[in-house]
Amino acid sequence: MASDSKSATAVNHRKLARFVTAAFEKLGVPKEDAEIGGNVLVQADLRGVDTHGVIRFNPHSWYVKWLTEGSMTARPTIRTVSETASSALLDGDRGIGMVIGHRAMELAIRKARESGIGMVAVRNSRHYGMSAYYSMMVLPHDMIGIAMTNASRQVVPTFGREARFGTNPVCFAVPTDKELPFVLDMATTTAAAGKLELAARQGKSDPAGLGVGRARGSDGGS
């Protein structure tokens, strides 16, 4: 559903997931991987994380652009670089981060079931969407899930003028008894970078303190 209540349009999320899945397939992504990608994006919208939802699937940027230009691998060879009973390192072959993240958490769950803890790191991957999707994968298994990632340089340090850090999000998901699970999904910055882009698309001004631009005396950042 659109964020602006004045022009809100209800969309059947199952139909939307099928559409995004089909679009991924048209871009050369295998059906099973396309379904994962479509599901992750739609689940983000359902949780109200508009910055990491279907907004990221448009013809001019992000997944469509990367798959079209070849900077993201549609059919990656995801391989295990190293492995122990409780840990592993995967190489994602520059594939869709949502697919690689899903596979990594599946492996972590299997290892946790067998060893008591599962830790899987990933290298050579692309954007993986909403962190909560992966940490919440463990909840049906009565486990605690942690998902985190680095990010491209978009953050200006205190008193700085140029981006030096990533937003580097982290998420914790903890099962409970009778209450809803505890899920903390956050960037390590004041807000996710997508908040600025979403505000621009809606014609809203950026909240004070979130962005740096030329109007504020900077020749870098956004």
SULMO-V797626 format. One record per residue. N is the residue number from 1. PSI is psi in radians with two decimals (* if undefined). OMEGA is omega in radians with two decimals (999 if undefined). D_LAST is the distance of its C-alpha to the last C-alpha in whole Angstrom. Layout:
# SULMO-V797626
n->(N | N)
psi->(PSI | PSI)
omega->(OMEGA | OMEGA)
d_last->(D_LAST | D_LAST)
This chain:
# SULMO-V797626
n->(1 | 2 | 3 | 4 | 5 | 6 | 7 | 8 | 9 | 10 | 11 | 12 | 13 | 14 | 15 | 16 | 17 | 18 | 19 | 20 | 21 | 22 | 23 | 24 | 25 | 26 | 27 | 28 | 29 | 30 | 31 | 32 | 33 | 34 | 35 | 36 | 37 | 38 | 39 | 40 | 41 | 42 | 43 | 44 | 45 | 46 | 47 | 48 | 49 | 50 | 51 | 52 | 53 | 54 | 55 | 56 | 57 | 58 | 59 | 60 | 61 | 62 | 63 | 64 | 65 | 66 | 67 | 68 | 69 | 70 | 71 | 72 | 73 | 74 | 75 | 76 | 77 | 78 | 79 | 80 | 81 | 82 | 83 | 84 | 85 | 86 | 87 | 88 | 89 | 90 | 91 | 92 | 93 | 94 | 95 | 96 | 97 | 98 | 99 | 100 | 101 | 102 | 103 | 104 | 105 | 106 | 107 | 108 | 109 | 110 | 111 | 112 | 113 | 114 | 115 | 116 | 117 | 118 | 119 | 120 | 121 | 122 | 123 | 124 | 125 | 126 | 127 | 128 | 129 | 130 | 131 | 132 | 133 | 134 | 135 | 136 | 137 | 138 | 139 | 140 | 141 | 142 | 143 | 144 | 145 | 146 | 147 | 148 | 149 | 150 | 151 | 152 | 153 | 154 | 155 | 156 | 157 | 158 | 159 | 160 | 161 | 162 | 163 | 164 | 165 | 166 | 167 | 168 | 169 | 170 | 171 | 172 | 173 | 174 | 175 | 176 | 177 | 178 | 179 | 180 | 181 | 182 | 183 | 184 | 185 | 186 | 187 | 188 | 189 | 190 | 191 | 192 | 193 | 194 | 195 | 196 | 197 | 198 | 199 | 200 | 201 | 202 | 203 | 204 | 205 | 206 | 207 | 208 | 209 | 210 | 211 | 212 | 213 | 214 | 215 | 216 | 217 | 218 | 219 | 220 | 221 | 222)
psi->(2.43 | 2.58 | -0.52 | 1.95 | -0.42 | -0.40 | 0.52 | 2.40 | 2.15 | 2.35 | 2.30 | 2.04 | -0.52 | -0.73 | -0.68 | -0.74 | -0.69 | -0.67 | -0.84 | -0.69 | -0.80 | -0.65 | -0.72 | -0.74 | -0.68 | -0.45 | 0.16 | 0.11 | 2.33 | 2.62 | -0.82 | -0.73 | -0.67 | -0.66 | -0.68 | -0.84 | -0.80 | -0.71 | -0.75 | -0.79 | -0.77 | -0.67 | -0.60 | -0.78 | -0.70 | -0.51 | 0.00 | 0.19 | 1.23 | -0.50 | -0.31 | 0.31 | -2.57 | -0.27 | -0.46 | -0.09 | 1.43 | 2.80 | -0.28 | -0.11 | 2.98 | -2.25 | -0.79 | -0.82 | -0.85 | -0.73 | -0.65 | -0.75 | -0.18 | 0.07 | -0.20 | 2.29 | 2.11 | -0.63 | 1.28 | 2.68 | 1.67 | 2.07 | 2.71 | 2.07 | -0.79 | 2.78 | 2.49 | -3.07 | -0.49 | 0.03 | 2.88 | 2.72 | 2.15 | 2.54 | 2.17 | -0.05 | 0.59 | 0.64 | -3.07 | 2.11 | -0.55 | -0.68 | -0.81 | -0.73 | -0.70 | -0.82 | -0.70 | -0.74 | -0.62 | -0.75 | -0.72 | -0.68 | -0.76 | -0.76 | -0.67 | -0.65 | -0.59 | -0.58 | -0.15 | -0.35 | 2.53 | 2.18 | 2.06 | 2.15 | 2.69 | 2.41 | 2.84 | 0.85 | 2.96 | -3.03 | 2.32 | 0.22 | -2.50 | 2.13 | -0.58 | -0.51 | -0.74 | -0.77 | -0.56 | -0.25 | -0.44 | -0.30 | -0.74 | -0.28 | 0.15 | 0.77 | 2.87 | 2.24 | 2.42 | 2.25 | 2.33 | 2.79 | 2.75 | 3.10 | 2.87 | 2.78 | 1.94 | -0.10 | 2.25 | 2.21 | 2.83 | 2.22 | 0.17 | 3.04 | -0.19 | 2.57 | 2.31 | -0.38 | 2.84 | 2.93 | -0.40 | 1.16 | 2.74 | 2.52 | 2.42 | 2.34 | 2.19 | 2.18 | 2.68 | 3.14 | -1.28 | -0.31 | 2.99 | 2.63 | 2.61 | 2.13 | 2.07 | 1.96 | 1.98 | 2.71 | 2.78 | 0.33 | -3.14 | -0.62 | 2.85 | 2.57 | -0.54 | -0.33 | -0.64 | -0.74 | -0.74 | -0.71 | -0.70 | -0.72 | -0.55 | 0.03 | 0.41 | 2.68 | 2.66 | 2.40 | 2.48 | 2.34 | -0.14 | -0.50 | 2.80 | 2.28 | 3.08 | -0.60 | -0.42 | 0.24 | 0.18 | 2.60 | 0.42 | 2.97 | -3.12 | *)
omega->(-3.13 | -3.07 | -3.13 | -3.06 | -3.12 | -3.13 | -3.09 | 3.10 | 3.13 | 3.14 | 3.08 | -3.03 | 3.12 | 3.09 | 3.13 | 3.12 | 3.11 | 3.13 | -3.13 | 3.10 | 3.14 | 3.13 | 3.07 | -3.14 | 3.11 | 3.14 | 3.05 | -3.13 | 3.10 | -3.03 | -3.10 | 3.11 | 3.13 | 3.13 | 3.09 | -3.13 | 3.14 | -3.13 | -3.13 | -3.11 | -3.12 | 3.10 | 3.09 | 3.11 | -3.14 | 3.11 | 3.13 | 3.11 | -3.02 | -3.09 | -3.09 | -3.11 | -3.08 | 3.04 | -3.13 | -3.13 | 3.11 | -3.00 | -2.97 | -3.10 | 3.05 | -2.92 | 3.14 | -3.13 | -3.08 | 3.13 | -3.13 | -3.10 | 3.08 | 3.12 | 3.00 | -3.08 | -3.12 | -3.13 | -3.06 | 2.99 | -3.12 | -3.07 | 3.10 | -3.13 | 3.10 | -3.03 | 2.97 | -3.14 | -3.07 | -3.08 | 3.09 | 3.01 | 3.14 | 2.99 | -3.03 | 3.10 | 3.14 | 3.12 | 3.12 | -3.09 | -3.14 | 3.13 | -3.12 | 3.11 | 3.11 | 3.14 | -3.13 | -3.14 | 3.05 | 3.12 | 3.13 | 3.13 | 3.12 | -3.13 | 3.12 | 3.12 | -3.09 | -3.02 | -3.10 | 3.09 | 3.10 | -3.13 | -3.11 | 3.09 | -3.11 | 3.02 | 3.05 | -3.14 | 3.08 | -3.03 | -3.05 | 3.00 | -3.06 | -3.11 | -3.08 | -3.11 | -3.03 | 3.13 | -3.14 | 3.09 | -3.07 | -3.03 | 3.11 | 3.13 | -3.14 | 3.13 | 3.01 | -3.10 | 3.07 | 3.10 | 3.13 | -3.14 | 2.96 | -3.11 | 3.13 | -3.09 | 3.11 | -2.99 | 3.11 | 3.12 | 3.13 | -3.12 | 3.13 | -3.14 | -3.12 | -3.14 | -3.13 | -3.06 | 3.01 | 3.07 | 2.99 | -3.08 | 3.11 | 3.14 | 3.05 | 3.07 | -3.06 | 3.10 | 3.11 | -3.12 | -3.09 | -3.14 | 3.04 | 3.12 | 3.05 | 3.14 | 3.07 | -3.13 | -3.01 | 2.94 | 3.09 | 3.09 | 3.12 | 3.12 | 3.06 | -3.13 | -3.13 | 3.10 | -3.14 | 3.13 | -3.14 | 3.11 | 3.13 | 3.14 | -3.12 | 3.12 | -3.13 | 3.09 | 3.12 | 3.06 | -3.10 | 3.06 | -3.10 | -3.04 | 3.08 | -3.12 | -3.12 | -3.12 | -3.14 | 3.07 | -3.13 | 3.08 | 3.11 | 3.11 | 3.14 | 999)
d_last->(27 | 24 | 22 | 23 | 27 | 28 | 27 | 28 | 30 | 32 | 31 | 34 | 32 | 35 | 35 | 31 | 31 | 34 | 32 | 29 | 32 | 33 | 30 | 29 | 33 | 33 | 30 | 33 | 32 | 35 | 36 | 36 | 33 | 32 | 33 | 31 | 28 | 29 | 30 | 27 | 24 | 27 | 27 | 24 | 24 | 27 | 26 | 23 | 21 | 19 | 16 | 18 | 21 | 22 | 19 | 18 | 21 | 21 | 22 | 19 | 17 | 17 | 21 | 23 | 21 | 21 | 25 | 26 | 25 | 26 | 23 | 24 | 28 | 30 | 33 | 32 | 35 | 34 | 36 | 37 | 37 | 39 | 40 | 42 | 44 | 41 | 38 | 36 | 34 | 33 | 31 | 29 | 30 | 26 | 27 | 25 | 24 | 26 | 29 | 29 | 28 | 31 | 33 | 32 | 33 | 36 | 37 | 36 | 38 | 41 | 41 | 41 | 44 | 46 | 45 | 43 | 40 | 38 | 35 | 33 | 30 | 28 | 27 | 26 | 24 | 21 | 19 | 22 | 20 | 21 | 23 | 25 | 27 | 29 | 30 | 31 | 33 | 36 | 37 | 39 | 41 | 41 | 38 | 35 | 32 | 29 | 26 | 23 | 21 | 19 | 15 | 13 | 11 | 8 | 9 | 9 | 13 | 15 | 15 | 13 | 10 | 9 | 9 | 12 | 13 | 13 | 13 | 17 | 18 | 22 | 25 | 28 | 31 | 34 | 37 | 40 | 43 | 43 | 40 | 37 | 35 | 32 | 29 | 26 | 23 | 20 | 17 | 17 | 14 | 14 | 13 | 12 | 9 | 11 | 11 | 8 | 10 | 13 | 13 | 11 | 15 | 17 | 16 | 15 | 13 | 10 | 13 | 13 | 11 | 9 | 6 | 5 | 5 | 9 | 11 | 10 | 12 | 9 | 9 | 7 | 4 | 0)
